[in-house]
Amino acid sequence: MRHFPRHHVACWLLLLGCNAAYAQSNVAMYGVLDTFVTHIHADGLPSVTRLDTSSLLASRIGFRGREDLGGGASANFTLEIGLNGDDGTAPDANRFANRQAWVGLAGRVGEIRLGRQNTPQFVMNGKYDAFTSGTQASGWNNFLGAPPRADNAVGLFSEFHGVKVQALLARGATGGAAPLDERAANRNTHVAAEYAKDDVYLGANWQAVRTVALNATAKRTTVGASYRLNGAWTVYGSAGAERRTDGALNTRIAQVSAQYRFHPQASLSIGWAGLRDRVSGAGHGDASQLGLMGRYFLSTRTTLYGTLSRLAQQELRNSFFLSGAAVVSPGAQVRSPLPGGDIRGMQAGILHTF
C-alpha cells in the first residue's frame, strides 16, 4: 500500500526474522452454516416471520494455510467467502471474499498481515458478552456501530508478558461498503490489547475511522472483561463510547450478562445492554435491550439455539433492529417506523461447522 510509511513495514519484515529454508506447508478448508427461523414484532408494523441466516455465527466457506519457513518463521493466509444459508446467495455484492482475504508473515516477535482483515473490535466483541456478540439477543452487538472489517489493511500482532497487542492501519472501505480508491479513501486506525489467564479475560480497543464522504471521523473506545466464577457460571461486562467529529454521533454503551452451563451440552445466557444518546433531535434517543439465549450442543459441530429479545427505544430513536452475527438482508432489518418504538423477537436456529 502506498500510504503507509515504508520504513515501518520494512522494519517489521526484518524483525520477523524469516528463514528462507522450506520445511512444511498445509492448507485447510473450513466452514459455517447457520440458519434460523425468526418471528419479530416492531411497533407500528405487522409481525414478520422469516427464515434467515448467520445469527450465532456468520455462514461462510474459508481456506487457511501455513507454510513453515524454518527458524520459527511462517507464511500464513486466510481467505473467507460469506454466504447466505437460507437461499445460497452472496451477502456482499461488492466482493467475492467479503470476510477476509489476507496474506502474512509470522516470526518470533509477532506477525504482519496484508489485505482485507477483521478489525480488532470485531474479534473482541465475541469475548465481551455471554451471547458472543451474536444472535438477536445481544444488545451489545445491536447497539455498537464499529465496522467488522477493513479493506487494504496492514495488521501488526505481537505479545508481551502475556498481553496480546494488535494494530490495524487501513485505507479504503469498511464493512460491506463498495470498494474505494485508496488515494482518497477512508483512513482507519485500530489499536487493541488483550489479556487472558485462567478464568480471567480483559480487553480494550480504540479506533478512529475517517469517512471522506461525510468529512468526519468516528472514534470508538471499548473495554470488556469476563470471569468464570466456577465450572458453571461465567459473567461478562463491557462499556464503550462512540462519537463523530461532526457532532452527529455521541453515545455511551454498557452491557452486563452471564452464562450458566447447567449441563455439559447445554447453556443458558441472559443479559442487559443500554445506550445513552447525548445528541438530541430526529432519530436520536436512548435505548435498552433484554436478551435470553439457550444453546444445546448436539455434537462438537452441531448446535441448536433459541433466543428471546426485547429492544426498547426512547425519545425519537427508531434506528435499531434485532441483528445477528451477519444479518445483512434488508428484509431481516425490521425497524419500527414509530419514534421510540419497541421491537420484540424470538428465533430458533441450527449451527453447523465443518
PAMARZA-37094 format. One record per residue (C-alpha): residue in one letter; chain; x, y, z. Coordinates in steps of 0.2 Angstrom, whole numbers, plus 5000, padded with zeros to 4 digits. Each point is the difference from the previous one (the first is absolute). Layout:
REM residues N
(A; A; (X; Y; Z))
...
END
This chain:
REM residues 354
(M; A; (5000; 5000; 5000))
(R; A; (5007; 5017; 4996))
(H; A; (4993; 5010; 5014))
(F; A; (5009; 4991; 5015))
(P; A; (5018; 5005; 5004))
(R; A; (5011; 4988; 4991))
(H; A; (5013; 4999; 5014))
(H; A; (4987; 4995; 5012))
(V; A; (4995; 4985; 4990))
(A; A; (5018; 4996; 4995))
(C; A; (5005; 5000; 5019))
(W; A; (4987; 4987; 5004))
(L; A; (5005; 4989; 4986))
(L; A; (5018; 5000; 5006))
(L; A; (4995; 4997; 5018))
(L; A; (4990; 4985; 4995))
(G; A; (5016; 4992; 4996))
(C; A; (4994; 4989; 4986))
(N; A; (5011; 4985; 4995))
(A; A; (4999; 4995; 4982))
(A; A; (5002; 4982; 5003))
(Y; A; (4984; 4990; 4995))
(A; A; (4993; 4988; 5013))
(Q; A; (4982; 4996; 4999))
(S; A; (4983; 5008; 4993))
(N; A; (4982; 4996; 5002))
(V; A; (4983; 5006; 4995))
(A; A; (4984; 4997; 5009))
(M; A; (4982; 5003; 4995))
(Y; A; (4987; 5004; 5012))
(G; A; (4982; 5007; 5001))
(V; A; (4985; 5006; 5010))
(L; A; (4981; 4998; 4996))
(D; A; (4988; 5009; 5011))
(T; A; (4982; 5001; 4996))
(F; A; (4985; 5005; 5011))
(V; A; (4982; 5003; 5000))
(T; A; (4995; 5017; 5008))
(H; A; (4984; 5009; 5005))
(I; A; (5001; 5019; 5003))
(H; A; (4988; 5013; 5005))
(A; A; (5004; 5018; 4999))
(D; A; (4988; 5013; 5006))
(G; A; (4991; 5008; 4985))
(L; A; (5002; 4985; 4989))
(P; A; (4992; 4983; 4997))
(S; A; (5010; 4985; 5008))
(V; A; (5013; 4992; 4988))
(T; A; (5004; 4982; 5000))
(R; A; (5016; 4996; 4989))
(L; A; (5013; 4987; 4997))
(D; A; (5017; 5008; 5001))
(T; A; (5019; 4997; 5001))
(S; A; (5015; 5004; 5011))
(S; A; (4994; 5004; 5017))
(L; A; (5011; 4991; 5013))
(L; A; (5015; 4999; 4987))
(A; A; (5001; 5007; 4982))
(S; A; (4998; 4986; 4987))
(R; A; (5016; 4998; 4990))
(I; A; (5012; 4990; 4990))
(G; A; (5018; 5003; 5005))
(F; A; (5018; 4994; 4995))
(R; A; (5015; 5003; 5011))
(G; A; (5018; 4995; 4998))
(R; A; (5017; 5000; 5008))
(E; A; (5017; 4997; 4993))
(D; A; (5014; 4996; 5012))
(L; A; (5015; 5011; 4994))
(G; A; (5012; 4993; 5014))
(G; A; (5008; 5009; 5014))
(G; A; (4983; 5004; 5008))
(A; A; (4993; 5009; 4985))
(S; A; (4985; 4996; 4990))
(A; A; (4990; 5007; 4985))
(N; A; (4981; 5000; 5004))
(F; A; (4984; 5005; 4990))
(T; A; (4981; 5000; 5003))
(L; A; (4987; 5001; 4987))
(E; A; (4981; 5000; 5005))
(I; A; (4985; 5001; 4989))
(G; A; (4983; 5004; 5009))
(L; A; (4984; 4993; 4994))
(N; A; (4982; 5000; 5005))
(G; A; (4994; 4983; 5005))
(D; A; (4982; 5003; 4998))
(D; A; (5001; 5003; 4981))
(G; A; (5018; 4997; 4995))
(T; A; (5003; 5018; 4994))
(A; A; (5015; 5010; 5004))
(P; A; (4998; 5013; 5015))
(D; A; (5012; 5013; 4991))
(A; A; (4997; 5005; 4982))
(N; A; (5016; 5009; 5000))
(R; A; (5012; 4986; 5005))
(F; A; (5003; 4982; 4997))
(A; A; (5011; 4997; 5016))
(N; A; (4990; 5013; 5010))
(R; A; (5005; 4994; 5017))
(Q; A; (5019; 4998; 5000))
(A; A; (5013; 5000; 4986))
(W; A; (5018; 5002; 5007))
(V; A; (5017; 4993; 4999))
(G; A; (5014; 5002; 5014))
(L; A; (5016; 4996; 5008))
(A; A; (5003; 4994; 5018))
(G; A; (5015; 4999; 5010))
(R; A; (5007; 5000; 5018))
(V; A; (4995; 5018; 5003))
(G; A; (4983; 5000; 4992))
(E; A; (4990; 5000; 4984))
(I; A; (4997; 5012; 4985))
(R; A; (4984; 4997; 4989))
(L; A; (4996; 5009; 4984))
(G; A; (4982; 5001; 4993))
(R; A; (4982; 5001; 5005))
(Q; A; (4999; 4995; 5018))
(N; A; (4989; 4999; 5015))
(T; A; (5001; 5015; 5011))
(P; A; (5006; 4998; 5018))
(Q; A; (4984; 5006; 5007))
(F; A; (4990; 4986; 4990))
(V; A; (5011; 4987; 5007))
(M; A; (4999; 5006; 5018))
(N; A; (4981; 5002; 4999))
(G; A; (4998; 4981; 5001))
(K; A; (5009; 5000; 5017))
(Y; A; (4991; 5015; 5008))
(D; A; (4982; 4992; 5003))
(A; A; (4992; 4984; 5003))
(F; A; (4992; 4999; 4983))
(T; A; (5017; 5001; 4991))
(S; A; (4994; 5016; 4992))
(G; A; (4988; 4990; 4989))
(T; A; (4981; 4996; 4999))
(Q; A; (4986; 5012; 5002))
(A; A; (5002; 4999; 5019))
(S; A; (5017; 5010; 5000))
(G; A; (4996; 5018; 5004))
(W; A; (5019; 5004; 4999))
(N; A; (5000; 4994; 4982))
(N; A; (4984; 5009; 4996))
(F; A; (5006; 5017; 5007))
(L; A; (5018; 5001; 4996))
(G; A; (5004; 5007; 4983))
(A; A; (5018; 4995; 4998))
(P; A; (5005; 4993; 4982))
(P; A; (5003; 4981; 5000))
(R; A; (5014; 5001; 4986))
(A; A; (5011; 5012; 4990))
(D; A; (5007; 4999; 4983))
(N; A; (5018; 5003; 4995))
(A; A; (5006; 4997; 5018))
(V; A; (5017; 4998; 5008))
(G; A; (4998; 4990; 5016))
(L; A; (5014; 4998; 5013))
(F; A; (4999; 4987; 5014))
(S; A; (5011; 4996; 5015))
(E; A; (5000; 4995; 5018))
(F; A; (5009; 5007; 5015))
(H; A; (5000; 4992; 5017))
(G; A; (4983; 4991; 4997))
(V; A; (4992; 5016; 4992))
(K; A; (4995; 4998; 4982))
(V; A; (5001; 5016; 4990))
(Q; A; (4993; 5004; 4983))
(A; A; (5001; 5015; 4988))
(L; A; (4990; 5002; 4984))
(L; A; (5004; 5014; 4987))
(A; A; (4988; 5001; 4985))
(R; A; (4995; 5010; 4985))
(G; A; (4984; 4996; 4992))
(A; A; (4982; 4994; 5003))
(T; A; (4994; 4992; 5016))
(G; A; (4987; 4987; 5003))
(G; A; (4991; 4995; 4984))
(A; A; (5001; 5018; 4992))
(A; A; (5005; 5001; 4982))
(P; A; (5019; 5000; 4997))
(L; A; (5009; 5017; 5000))
(D; A; (5015; 5008; 4992))
(E; A; (5014; 4999; 5013))
(R; A; (5007; 5017; 4995))
(A; A; (4984; 5009; 5006))
(A; A; (4992; 4987; 5011))
(N; A; (4995; 4998; 5018))
(R; A; (5015; 4999; 5012))
(N; A; (4999; 4987; 5014))
(T; A; (5010; 4998; 5016))
(H; A; (4997; 4986; 5012))
(V; A; (5010; 4996; 5016))
(A; A; (4995; 4986; 5012))
(A; A; (5007; 4990; 5015))
(E; A; (4994; 4984; 5008))
(Y; A; (5005; 4990; 5015))
(A; A; (4994; 4983; 5005))
(K; A; (5005; 4988; 5014))
(D; A; (4991; 4986; 5008))
(D; A; (4982; 5007; 5003))
(V; A; (5003; 5018; 4996))
(Y; A; (4999; 5009; 4984))
(L; A; (5003; 5019; 4997))
(G; A; (5000; 5010; 4984))
(A; A; (5000; 5018; 4994))
(N; A; (4999; 5008; 4983))
(W; A; (5001; 5017; 4992))
(Q; A; (4996; 5004; 4982))
(A; A; (4999; 5015; 4989))
(V; A; (4991; 4998; 4983))
(R; A; (5001; 5015; 4988))
(T; A; (4986; 5001; 4987))
(V; A; (5004; 5011; 4986))
(A; A; (4982; 5001; 4993))
(L; A; (4994; 5007; 5017))
(N; A; (5015; 5010; 5003))
(A; A; (5000; 4993; 5018))
(T; A; (5009; 4988; 5011))
(A; A; (4992; 4987; 5011))
(K; A; (5009; 4996; 5016))
(R; A; (4996; 4985; 5011))
(T; A; (5008; 4994; 5016))
(T; A; (4994; 4984; 5009))
(V; A; (5006; 4990; 5015))
(G; A; (4993; 4982; 5005))
(A; A; (5003; 4986; 5012))
(S; A; (4994; 4983; 5005))
(Y; A; (5003; 4989; 5015))
(R; A; (4995; 4982; 5002))
(L; A; (4994; 4998; 5018))
(N; A; (5000; 4981; 5000))
(G; A; (4997; 4986; 4988))
(A; A; (4982; 5006; 4996))
(W; A; (4999; 5019; 5001))
(T; A; (5009; 5013; 4989))
(V; A; (4997; 5019; 5002))
(Y; A; (5003; 5013; 4987))
(G; A; (5001; 5019; 5000))
(S; A; (5005; 5013; 4987))
(A; A; (4998; 5019; 4997))
(G; A; (5003; 5011; 4985))
(A; A; (4999; 5018; 4993))
(E; A; (4997; 5005; 4982))
(R; A; (5001; 5018; 4993))
(R; A; (5002; 5008; 4983))
(T; A; (5010; 5016; 4997))
(D; A; (4985; 5008; 4991))
(G; A; (4989; 4998; 5016))
(A; A; (4988; 4988; 4992))
(L; A; (5004; 4986; 5012))
(N; A; (5004; 5000; 5018))
(T; A; (4995; 4985; 5010))
(R; A; (5005; 4989; 5015))
(I; A; (4996; 4981; 5001))
(A; A; (5001; 4988; 5014))
(Q; A; (4995; 4982; 5002))
(V; A; (5000; 4986; 5013))
(S; A; (4996; 4982; 4997))
(A; A; (5003; 4982; 5007))
(Q; A; (5001; 4983; 4993))
(Y; A; (4995; 4985; 5010))
(R; A; (5006; 4983; 4994))
(F; A; (4987; 4988; 5009))
(H; A; (5005; 4985; 4990))
(P; A; (5016; 4995; 4990))
(Q; A; (4989; 5002; 4984))
(A; A; (4989; 5015; 5005))
(S; A; (5001; 5018; 5005))
(L; A; (4989; 5014; 5004))
(S; A; (5005; 5019; 4998))
(I; A; (4992; 5015; 5006))
(G; A; (5005; 5019; 4998))
(W; A; (4995; 5018; 5000))
(A; A; (5008; 5014; 4989))
(G; A; (4996; 5018; 5000))
(L; A; (5005; 5015; 4989))
(R; A; (5000; 5018; 5005))
(D; A; (4998; 5013; 4986))
(R; A; (5008; 5017; 5003))
(V; A; (4993; 5007; 4984))
(S; A; (4982; 5006; 4999))
(G; A; (4989; 5002; 4985))
(A; A; (4992; 4989; 4987))
(G; A; (5006; 4982; 5000))
(H; A; (5008; 5002; 5017))
(G; A; (4996; 4993; 5017))
(D; A; (5006; 4987; 5013))
(A; A; (4997; 4982; 4998))
(S; A; (5001; 4984; 5011))
(Q; A; (4998; 4981; 4996))
(L; A; (4997; 4984; 5010))
(G; A; (5005; 4984; 4993))
(L; A; (4999; 4981; 5003))
(M; A; (5009; 4986; 4991))
(G; A; (5000; 4981; 5002))
(R; A; (5012; 4989; 4991))
(Y; A; (5001; 4981; 4999))
(F; A; (5016; 4992; 4992))
(L; A; (4994; 4984; 4991))
(S; A; (5018; 4997; 4996))
(T; A; (5017; 5009; 4998))
(R; A; (4994; 5007; 4983))
(T; A; (4981; 5002; 5002))
(T; A; (4991; 5012; 5012))
(L; A; (4982; 5004; 5002))
(Y; A; (4996; 5017; 5007))
(G; A; (4985; 5011; 5004))
(T; A; (4998; 5018; 5006))
(L; A; (4987; 5012; 5007))
(S; A; (5003; 5019; 4998))
(R; A; (4992; 5017; 5004))
(L; A; (5008; 5016; 4994))
(A; A; (4993; 5016; 5007))
(Q; A; (5003; 5017; 4992))
(Q; A; (4997; 5017; 5007))
(E; A; (4997; 5018; 4995))
(L; A; (5001; 5001; 4981))
(R; A; (5011; 4984; 4998))
(N; A; (4994; 4987; 4987))
(S; A; (5016; 4995; 4991))
(F; A; (5004; 4984; 5009))
(F; A; (4995; 4982; 4995))
(L; A; (5003; 4982; 5006))
(S; A; (5016; 4995; 4991))
(G; A; (5012; 4985; 5001))
(A; A; (5017; 4995; 4996))
(A; A; (4998; 5006; 4982))
(V; A; (4981; 5004; 4996))
(V; A; (5002; 5010; 4984))
(S; A; (4984; 4996; 4991))
(P; A; (4989; 5016; 4999))
(G; A; (4985; 4990; 5004))
(A; A; (5008; 4994; 5016))
(Q; A; (5002; 5018; 5006))
(V; A; (4983; 5002; 5008))
(R; A; (5000; 5018; 5007))
(S; A; (4985; 5008; 5009))
(P; A; (4994; 5015; 4990))
(L; A; (4994; 5009; 5016))
(P; A; (5012; 5011; 5010))
(G; A; (5004; 4990; 5016))
(G; A; (4992; 4984; 4993))
(D; A; (5004; 4984; 5009))
(I; A; (5006; 4984; 4991))
(R; A; (4997; 4982; 5006))
(G; A; (5006; 4985; 4992))
(M; A; (5003; 4981; 5002))
(Q; A; (5011; 4988; 4990))
(A; A; (5005; 4982; 4999))
(G; A; (5014; 4994; 4989))
(I; A; (5013; 4987; 4996))
(L; A; (5019; 5003; 4999))
(H; A; (5011; 4988; 4992))
(T; A; (5019; 5001; 4997))
(F; A; (5012; 4990; 4989))
END
